[in-house]
Amino acid sequence: MTFLDMQLMNQPGSPTPSPDGRWMLYTMSFPDWRQARRQSDLFLVSIPEGVPSTKRMTFTSEKNETAPAWARDGQSFFFLSNREAPASASTQSQLYRMRPDGGEAQRMTDAKDGVSDFVVSADGRWIYYRAGRAEGRQLFRIAAAPPAAGLPSAETLTAQPAGIETWSLTSAGDRVFFTAADRVDAEEKARRDARFTVDIRNADTPLHGLWVLDLAPTAVRRLSPEGPYSVSGVTISQDGRWVAFRGGSPKRYERNITQENLYSDLYLLDVASGHIERLTDNVEVGESEPSFSPDSRWIAYGAPDDTSRYTMTNGRVYLRAVAGRGTPFRKLDGGFDGDLNVGFWSPDSKTIYFNTGIKATTQLFALDVSQNEIRQVTRESAAVSVSRDDDSGVVLVSYSDATTPQTFFAAPSLDRVGTRAAWTALTDANPQVRGFALGTQEEITWTSKDGTRVGGVLHKPVGYQAGQRYPLIVAIHGGPASADILNFNGGYGAQVYAGAGYVVLRPNYRGSTNYGFKHKTDIVGDYFRTGYEDIMTGVDHLIAQGLVDGARMGVLGWSAGGHWSNWILTQTDRFKAISSGAGTSNWISMYAQSDVQRNRQFYLGDKLPYEDYDAYWNQSPLKYIRNAKTPTMIHVVEGDPRVPSPQSVELHMALKQLGIPTELFMYPGATHGIPDPRNQLVKSMSEMAWMDYYVRGKGAKFSWRDVLATVEK
C-alpha cells in the first residue's frame, strides 16, 4: 500500500434506509486527484441482499449528489445536486426527485442562490427546504408530488430579516422551530461588501433567538426572551410538546468559545404554556445536546461525572422526567470506568445505547435507565459504531478493522447486533484493498516505569519473519484525550510503513481515553512525564521481544502527537529521526495563540500562565531544547487555529541555531489538519523519506522528483 493509495480511497456516507427497511441509499465520495477535490454520487442497495445488489443511481462525474431522503411511500427519493448549476455558482444545489428503479432525475426547485437543506413531512405531502444567500436564508415548501409538467409551486414561509440558521420540523408536521439572529448586522455586511476583510477576533456578533413557525395557519412568533442567552442546538420531542435547546453566553468572548460547549446551558420549553425551564447551571462544564425518549417521557444528556468545575472526568448520562419541572437529574454510570453518552434509544424508551472506546476498540453498550445497569453489546477487535434509523427501525453498523476500510452493515435487530455473523454487508467502497499486501495488526500491552499497564496497537511488517529485528516507527496519536484503535491503516499510514518493512507502534499513552479515568488524567499538572515513560517502555518491550532493532527507530505525530514528539526530541537521543506535526514548543506563548485556553490551563496545573509562568515553562519542550540531537522534520498549517504555526517556527529556529538537521514545511490553509490532498501526500512522502534516510540510511531525505513521479502515475 502506498500513500497515494490512501488518497485514492473512496468514502461511503449518508446511509439512508427506505421507510419499509428494504433498501438503503448512500453517497459515495470519489477522489479527483488531479483537481484536488472529491465528487459524490448516489448508490442504492437491497438491505436483505447486501453488496451484490448494489446499483449506482447517478453518474455526474463533475458534479455532486448529496443528502438523500426517501418519499414516505418509498416509491421515490429526493436529493440535492449542483448538476445544473452554472460555473459561476458551482456550489449551489437544487432539489431533485428520482425513482429507485432508475430513470432521469426530475428537478423540483429553482431556488435563487440554491437549496441548503430540506426535509420531507411525516405525512409525505410536503417538502420543506431552506434557500437563499448565506446571510438571509428563508424557509419554503413545495408539494412532494410533482406536477405533470414544470416545477412545483414554491410557497415562501418566512421573511426573517437576518435569515434562518437552524430549523426542525415536528413529527406531526404542524410546526417548524428555528433559530435566527436577533438583528441584522448591517455595518458588518457593508464593510465586507466594501472589501474590508480584516478578521476581528471574537467579534461581537448578534445573539440568536428561538422562534416557531405555525403551519396551519402560517404564523411566526418568537419563543425565547431577548438578551440572556443565544439559542442553538434545538431538539423536539416526538409528541411535539417539548423543545430543548442550548443557551450560550451573551458575552462575546465566552460565546465564541465553541469547543466542548463551554459557557452554555440547556433549557426546556413547554410548548403549550411557553414556559422555559433552565435545566443546567454549570460553569465551564460542557453538556451534550439533549435527547428525548421515543415516548417523550424522558430527557437525557451527557456531561462529565463532576459538573462543579472544568475537569476531564468520565462522561455520564443525566436523566429526568420531561414533565418533572424543577426536579433534579439522575446521574447514570452503571459503575462503568469509561465514557457514557446518549447515542440512541430503544423503541420502548427503556434503554439508551451508546458507542464508546474500550482499550484499542470501539464497541456498542446498552444502559438500562431504570436499573442503572450497563452491558456490552458488541465484542469485535475493530472500530464499531452502531446506529438505529428511527423511521424504518433498521440497525446500521459502521465497521473497520485491520483489513477492512469503513464499511456499512445492517444487523437484523438490536438483539442480534452482537452477532457478527448475522450482519449483512451493504457497501464495498474499496475492493482494491483486497489486492494490497498488508501487515498484521494486534492489540498489545506492556508495563510502564511506575507499574501501570499500558496498551496500544502493533503493526508488523509485510512478510514478517519471527526472530528478525526490524526498524521501528512510533506513531503518536493526537488529543491527547483520544486513542488508537484496531481500525484500517491508522497511525498516519501504518500499513504504508508496514509495507516498507517497518514495525509500527501506536501507543495509547497516559492521557489517552478508553482505559479509564485515572489513565486519562494522570498527565494533569505533569503533562509529559508519564506519557513519555509509557511510550519509551513500549519501545523497550518490543526490543526485549526481539522484534525491533533499537538502533533504527523514528517517531512521529500530529497535534498532541506532535507535542510528545517535541518532548521526546529534548529528552532522549535514542531515536534517529523525528517528524513533528502541529506540535507545541512553548506552552506560555501557545496559551494565547491557540483557540483553546481552558483545556490548556487544566492540563498544565489549572493556573493561568500569567499567574505561574514556571508551571508552563517547565512543561515546555523549548526549555530543554539544548538537549536536542535528533534530526527533526516539522510540519504545520500556516493558519492552524488550534496549534498555531509560530510554535513550529520557534522550534525550527532553535534547531537551526543549535545546528540540528531540520526542515520546516508550512502548508497553506487555516485548519488544524492539512486541507489539500496533494499537500497531505507531500507531508506523508517527505516524512517517510526523512525516516528512511536517518533511520535506515537509505534514500535522499526528500526529493520532489519522487512526489511528481507518483502524481504522474
N, C-alpha and C positions, 0 to 999 in steps of 0.2 A: 504494500500500500504506500502511496506517495502523498505528499502534501497537496498536490493538485487533485488527487482523488478525493481528498477531504473537501475541497472547494466545489467539486462536481457532484456532491451528494444532493439528491432530491429530498424534499421535505413535505411529508403529508401533514394536513392540518384541517381544522374546522369540521370534524366528524359530525354529521347531521342525520340521525335516523329518521325514517318516514314515520308518520303517525301510527301506522299499523305494525311497525317494528320489522318489516320485511326487507327494507332497503336502507342503504346509507349513502348519502352524498358526502364527498370530501374534496378539498382542494389539494392540488399537487403543485408545489413550487419548484420550478426548474431553473438551474443556474444558466445565465447567459454570460459566459466567461469573457468574451471579447468586449461586451458592453458594460461589464462590471455591474450587473443587476440581476434580479430574479424575475421570473414570469410565472403566473399561475393559471391553471385550467381546472375544470371540474371533472370529477370521476364519479361513477355510480357502481355500487357493489351489492349483491344479494347477501343479506346477513346470514341466512341459513347455509348458503353455498360457499361463501367466502371468496378468496382471491381469484379462483378460476372464472368466476362470473363477472369480473371487473369490466366495465365499459367506460371508455373515455367519451365525455359528453361535449366538450368544447375543444377547439383546435386553433386558438388565436395566439400564434407564436410571438407576436409583437405586442399583444395586449393582455389584460388580466381579467379573470373572473374570480370573484370573491363572495363571501357572506351568503352561502346557500341557505335557503329556508323552504320548507315544504308548504304547499297548499294543504288546507286541513283535510281535504278528501284524498290526498296522496296522488291525485291524477296529474299534477304538475308541480313544478317548483320554481322558485324565484331566486335571482342572484343579482349582484352588482357587476358592471363591466364598463371599461372605458373603450370598448371595441369600436365605437363610432365617434369617439372624441377627436376633435381636431388637434393637430400637433401643438398648437398654442395653448391648449388646455388638456394636455395628455393625462393629467391625474384626475380629471373629473369623470365620474361614473354615472350611469343611468341604471334604472331598474329594468330587468328583463324577466320574461316568463318562458319556460320550456317544458316539454313533456318528457317523462323518463324513458319513453320508448323512442326518443330521438326527434329529428326534425329541426327546422330552423327556430332559433330563439326569437321571441316577439318582444319588441321594446314596449315598456309600459309607461315611461315618463320622458318628459322633455324639460327637465328642471334646469333653469338657468344656474350656472355655477355648479351643477352636479348634485347627486344624492349622496348624503353622508352615511346614513344608516336607515334601516326600516324594520318593521315587524308586521306579521300577519295576525289579525284579530283571531280570538279563540273560536268565534263562530264561522270563520273563514270568509266573511263577506267583504272585509276591508283590508287594505294595506295602508299603514301609517308610515310616513317617512319624514326625514329632516333634510332640508335642502337649502342652498343659498351660499353666500360668501361666509368665510370663516367667522367674521365678526358679527354676523347678523342672521344666522340660520334660523328658519322657522319650520313649523310642523304643517304637513299636508296629509290628505288622504285621497285614495282612489279606490274604485271598486276592484276587488280581486279578480272578478270575472271580466275579461277584456271584451270590448265591443267587437262586432263583426268586422269593423274597419276602423282604422285610425287608432289614436291613443285614448285611454280612459280620461275622462274629465277630472282634473285635479281640483280639490277644494282646499283653500287656504284656511288653516285652523287657528293660527296665532299671528300676532303682529307685535311681538316684544321688541322694544326699542334696541335692546342690547343683544337680542337673539336668544336661542335656546341652547343650553350647554348639554346637560344630561337629561334623559327622559325615560319613563317606563309606563307601559300600558297595563291597566289592571287585567286580571284574568277574565273578568266579566265583560271587558271591553267598553265600560261606561265612562272611564276617566283616564286621563294621562297626567301623571305627576312629573314635574320637570323643575330644573334649576335654571336660573337666569341671573345675570348681573343686575345689581340694583340701579346702575346708571351707565350711560354711555360715556366713555372717556374720550370726548371729542378732541381735546388737546393732544392726547396720545396718538390718536389716528391722524391728526393733522401733521404732527411732527414726523411721523413715519412716512406719510404721503409726500412730505417735503424732503425726504431722504436724510433726515437727521437720525441716523441709525445707531446712535450711542446706546449701549446696553446699561441701563440703570439697575444696579444690583439690588434685589429685594424691593422692587418698585412698589409704590403704594397703589395697588390695583383695587378695583371695585369689589365689594363684598357680593356674595350670591345669596339669593333667597329661594325658598321653596314655594312653588306655585302648583295649581291644579287646573286642568282643562276639562270641564264637564262636556260630554259629547252629546247629551240629549236633554235639553237643547245645548248648543255650543256656548260656553261662557268661560272666561278665565278669571281666576281670583288668586290673591296671594294668601299663603298659609302661615309663613314664618314671620316673626317680627323683624323690623329693620334694626341693624346695629349690633346686637350682642354676639353674633357669630356669622360665619359664612358657610352656607349649606353645600354639601356634596354627598356622594355615595348613597343615593336613595334606594330603599328596598321596600317592596309592598307585600303584605301578607296575602295568602291565597284567597281569603274571603274579601279582600279589598277594604277591610275595616281599619287597618293599621298601616302606618308608614313609618319606617325607621330611617334615620339619616344621620350624617356626621356634621357636627357644627365646629368649624375651625375658628381659631383665634382671630379677632378683628385687628390685632396688632400686626403690622406689615412684616416685621422680621420673623415673627412666630408663624404667621400664615404661610410664608414661603418656604418653611422647613417641612418638606413633604415626606422625608424618609421616616418610616416606622410610625406614621400617623401621630407624631408628637403634637402637642398643643391643640388637640381637638378632643371632643367628647361625643358620645352617642345620645340621640334624642328619639322619642317615640311620640308620634302624632295619632290621636284618636280622631279619625276622620269625621265621625258623626258630630262630636262636640267641638272639635277644633282645639282641644286641649293638648298642649305639648309638654311631655314629661322629660326631664333630664335624667338619663339612665346612668351616666358615669360622671365622676368629678375627680379625675386623676391627673396630677401634674406630671408632665414628662413621661407618660405611660401611653403606649400605642395599643389601641384595640383594633381588632379586625372589623370588617364590615359585618353588621348584624345579619342573622338568618332566622326566618320564621319556619316553624314546623309545618308540614303539609296540612294539618288540621287547624292551623292558625291559633293553636292554644299556647305555644311556647315561643320564646325568643331567646336566641343564644348568640354569643360572640366569643372570640378568642382573645386572650390577653395574658401577660406574664403572671406567674404564680404570685409574685409580690407586686402589688399595684400602688404601693405607697411612695415609690421613687423609681428613678431610671435604673433598671438592672437588666441582666441577661438571664434571668431565671427561666425555667421551663415554661412553655406555653400551656395554658389551661383553658377549659371551656367554662363559661359562665352562663347559667340558665335561670330563667324565671318565667312564670305565667305572664302572658302578654297583658292580660287584664288586671294583673296584680299591682295596680298603681302604688308606688311608694314602698313596695316590698323589696328586700334585698335579693340580689342574685346568689344562686348557689354555685359554689366552685366545684367543678368535677375534675378529678385527676386519675381515679381508679388505681392509685398507688403506682402510677407509671412514671419511671425516671426518664422521661423523654418529652418531646413537644407534641401537645394535643392541638387540634384546630377543628373548626367546623367545616367539614367537607361537604357532605350531603346527607339528607335524612332518609330513613327507611319510609316506605309509603304509610306505615301505621304510626309514624311520629314517635316511635319508642326508642329508636337507635340513631345515633349520629355516627356516620362513617368518616374516616379521615385517613389521608396518606401521610406517612412520616418516615424519617430515616431511622434505620436500625443498623448500627455499625456500617458496613460497606454496602448496604442495600437500602431501598425504599420499599415499604410494604403498606398494605391496607389494614386498618384496625377498625374495630367497632366499639362504640361506647354506649352501654345501656344507661339511659339518662335517669331512670328511676332507681336503679341499683348502684349507680356509680361504679360499674364494672367494665373493664376493658378486656377484649380478646383480640388476638392477632388472627387476621383472616387469610392473608397470603404469606407464603414462606418460600419465595423464589430467590435464587442467587442472581439478582438482577435489579434493575430500576423499574419499579412497578407503580403506576398511578391509575386509580380506578375512579370512574365517574358513572352517574346514572342519569339518563335523559328523562326529564320529568314527563314529557308528553307521551312517549312510547314505552317507557319503562326499560329500555334497552340498557344493559350494563356494558360499558366500554372500558377496555384496558389499554393504556399506553405502556408499551413494554420495550426494554432494551437490555441486552446483555453483551457478553464478550464478543459474540459473533453476529449479533442482531442489531442493526440500527433501529431507530424508533419505528415501531410497528403498532398499528391498531388491531385489537382483537375484540370479539364480542364474547361475553360469558352468558350462559343460559339463564342465570338468575343470580341474585346476591348470595343465595345459599350455596351456589356451586362455583362462585368466583375463586375460591381457594383451591379448586381442582384444575390444574393447568391443562390436563388432557381434554377438558371439556370446552376449552376456548376454541373459537373459530377465527383464523387469521383473515382480516379484512383488507389489509394493504400489504404491498410488497414493493416499496418505493425504490429500493436499491438492490436489485438482483445481482448486480455486478460484484457485490461484496463476496458472494459465494465463490468467486474466482480469485480472491485475494489470499495470499499466504499470510496467516495471522498467528501471532504469538499467543500462547496460553495465558490466561488471566486467572488470578485467585486472590482470595482474601487471606491476609497473614496477620499475625500478632507477634509482639515481642515485649520485653520488659525494659522500661526506661531506667534512667540512672537512679531515680528515687523509689523504684519498685512498682511504679504504675504500669499496668498493662496498656499497651498502645496498639492500634491496628492500622491497616492500610491496604492498598491494592498493589499486587505484584504482577508485572508483565514479564514473561520470559521471552527471549528472542526466538524468532522463527528458526526452526532447525535446532533448537536447544539440545545439547548433549550433556548428560549428567557427568559431573566431575570436571567440566571445563569452566574456567573463570572468565567472566565477560565484563566489558566496560559498563558502567552504571550511569543512568540519568535519574536524579531525584527531581521529580516534578511536583511542585508545592502548590496546592490549591489556594484560591483567594478566600475572602471572607473577613476575618477568619472563621466566623460562625457559618460554616458550610462543611461539606465532607465529600471526599472522593468515594465513588461507589462503583459497583460492578456493571457499568454501562459500556456502550460501544465506543472505543477509541477516545477515552477521556485523557486528562493529563496533557493537554496541548499537543495531541497527536501521538499517544503512546504506541499505537500499532505501527506508525511510520518508523519510530525509533527501534521497535522490536524487529521490524523488517530489515533494518540496517545493522542488526547484530548487537543491540544494547539490551541490557536488563533495565527496566523502568520501575522505580518505586514511587508510589503516590501515597505519602504518609498522612494519616489523619491525626496530626499532632494536637497537643493541648491547645484549646481554643476552638477546636472543631466541634460540630454538632454530632448527633447520632450515638454518642457514648455516655450520655447522662449529664446532669447539671454540673457536677464537680469538674469533669473533663472540659466542659465548655468554658468554665470561669476560672480555671487555675491560673490563667495568664493575667488576670486583672491586677494591676498595680506592679506587675513584673512581666511586661509583655513578652519578652523574647526568651527568657532563660529556660523555662520548662519545655516550650515548643522546640527550641534548639536541641535540647537534650533528647527529646523524643525522636527527632529526625536523625541525629547522629547515632543513637543507639540502634535505630532501624538499619542504618548503613552497616554498623558493626555486626548486626545479626546476620545480614546477607553475606558479609565477608566470612564470618565464622562458619556459615553453612557451605562454604566453598563455591558459592555462586558468583561472587563479584570479585574483580581484581581491584584491590584498594588503591592501586597506583594509577588507575584510569577511571576517574569519576568526575561528573559535572552536575551542576544544579541549576534549575531554572524555575521561574514562577511569575505570576502576574497579580497585581494588586497586593493583597496580603501575602501572596506567594512571592511577590517582588520585595515586600518588606523583609521577609525571612531570608531571601537571597542576599539582600544587602547586609543583614546581620551576620550571616554565615561568612560573607566576604571579610568582615572585620574580626571574626572570632577564630578562624582556622585557615590553614593553608593546605588542608587535605584534598581539596578539590582542585582540579586542573583548569576548570573553566566555569564561569558563571554567566547566566543571562538573566538580567533583572528587568522585569516588565512592570511599568507603572508602580514603582516601589517608593516608599518614603525613605528619606535620608536624615531629615531633621524635623522632629515632631513639633518643635516650637514654631517654626515657620509654617509647617504643614497645617497646624490647627486653624489658622486664619485663612490660608489659601484654599482649603477644601470646602465643599458644600455640605460637609457633615462635621459638626462640632461636638454634640453631646455624646456621641459614640466614642470619639477620641478621648474625651475627658473621662469617661467611665473606665476605659481600659488603662489609662495612664495614671490613675490614682484619685480621680474624682475632683481634683482641683483644676482651676484654670491655669494656663501656663504663666499668666501674669502674677499668680499667687505663689507658684512653685516652679520656677524655671528648671531647678535641678532635677525634679521628677521627670520632666520631658526630655531634658538634655541627656540624663543618664541612660535613657532608653532609646537614644538616637544612634543609629549606625555611624553617623558622621563624627560623633565624639571619638570613636575608636578607629578612624579611617587610616591612621598611620600604621595600623597592624595589617592593612590590606596588602596582599601579594598576588592575588589570583587575577588573571586576565578576565575582564568583565565587559560584556556587551550590554548596552542599555537601550530599552525600547519604551516609548511613551507617545501618546497622542497629544499634540500641541495644546489643544484646548480642553484637555481632560478636566472635568469639574471635581471629580472625586479624589484623585491623587494628582494634583496639578503638575505640569511639566517642569516647573522650577525645581522640584525635588530631584528629578533626574539630572537637571543641569548642574545642581550643586554637587551631586555625586560624580558626574563626569569631570567637572573641573578639578575636584580633589584628586581623582585618579590620574588625570593628566599631569598635575603638578607634582605628584609623587612618582611619576614615571611608570605607572602600571599600565600595561596594554589595555586599551579601552576604545570602544566605538559607541556613539550615541545616534540612534535612528529616531528622528522626530517625525511622526506621521500626521498628516493633515486631518482635521476633524475637531469635534467638540464633545466627544463621548468618552466614556471610561474604557471602552474597547475599540479596537481599530475598525472603523466602519467599512472601508473599501476592501473587497475581497482580494484585489491584486496586492494591496499592501499587507493583508493578512498572510498571503503567500510569501511575500518578501520577508516578513518577520520570521515565519517558520523556517524558511530555507536558510536565511542568514544565521539563525540561531543554531541549526544543526551543523552548518559549515563551521561555526565557531567551536562547537563541541568536538567535531571530527578533528579539527586542526590541533586543538590544545589537549584533548583527552586521548585521542588515538594517534596523533601525529600524522594525519593524512589530509590531503586537500590543500586549499589555499585560503583559509579563513572564510572568504566570501568572494564570489565573482558574479557580476551582473550577467555574464555570459550564460551561466547556469540557469538563472531565472528566465532570461529571454528565450533560451532554448526550450525550457519547459513550457512556456506560453505558446511557442510556435507549434509544439506537438499537439 
